[in-house]
Amino acid sequence: MDSLTQIVLGAAIGEAVLGRKVGNKAMLYGAIAGTIPDLDVFASFFTDTVSALAIHRGFTHSIVFSVLFAPIFGGLVSRYETYKNFKDWSWLFFWSFVTHPILDAHTTWGTQLFWPFDLRLAFKNIFVIDPLYTIPFLVFLILAMRQKRTTKKRRLYNNMGLILSTSYLVITLLLKWVSYTKFEAALNNQNIAYLEIDTRPSPLNTILWSANVQTEDAYLLANYSFFDTQPITFESYPKNHELLGNLVEDESVKRMIAISEGWYTINKKDNVFYFNDLRFGLLSLTPKAENFVFKYRMDVDVSGKVTFTEEPKDNRDGKKLISELWQRLKGN
């Protein structure tokens, strides 16, 4: 999830664990702890694109990280704060650390919660930024912050924020299931043979859902809004995996295929290969658009080694997409 959401969640967890004893400092340290797992993004400054992608939401988003580093941060804080209880501070950091990847597991990218095991949890039931999750949560957190630390009303407000946000996550799982059945029914009604369906919410909402459908030689992309009145239509994008040829044996290529969980297409333009990660869809709702959110240029050196470079995004594409999504959300 985005940084603001993780700050709000961390602060609420800090309050739930230690707010009665240390007041708003519990929220402060919870908020700090809620952002620490995302420091893995700085890996992009020290390593190549593929390694940085593999590191992101890996070790720092695991139970192992929470167990190892909670007592370290708890010890540091208990040494300098007036409240000296090492166990309580460690408990605050543990829960603020571990709830971060649990929430991230509901997004499309997912997390390696059980690192070092090669298992990425990605339920794909909420977009990385969702105002309906964050704003009510933030409002209740602010209300709690304004109360004295020993009052019942403070705990009530904080608990309400946690309950509402968690309930919304449960509702999004139900919405995901409903949208999945709609895509499945549309494929069956149109006699489309398929191997796998992967669904996710579109940006900033859980009304409009997207689907990637794998067939033998292509991927079908489609959208469905709960306000739709017309049948779902599918746009086909050829896999073109055969274009890789011997490059498929390159270690970086293998890692990118694993990171994309096999949801990728290959394009070739001006004798340059491009790797498109389909999990995050397109930057346009225009049929047959090839403007994927995550598109990587593949450069091959004289030794045959492949280097990936993410293609830059145009801010105008993002603004255009938001406008298109808003229109599409209202139904076809």
Protein Blocks (a to p, Z undefined) as FASTA:
>chain_A
ZZklmmmmmmmmmmmmmmmmnommlmmmmmmmmmmmmmmmmmmmmmcfklmmmmnoplmm
cfklmmmmmmmmmmmmmmmmmblcfklmmmmmmmmmmmmmmmmmmmmnopafkacbdcdd
dehlacfbdfklmmmmmmmmmmmmmpcfkbmklmmmmmmmmmmmmmmmmmmmmmmmmmmm
mmmmmmmmnopacfbdcddddehiakbccdddddfkbccdddddfkbcbdcddddddfkl
mmnmmmlmpmklmmmmmmnnopacdddeehiacdddfknopabfbehiabdfbacddddd
fkopacdddddddfklmmmmmmmmmmmmnoZZ
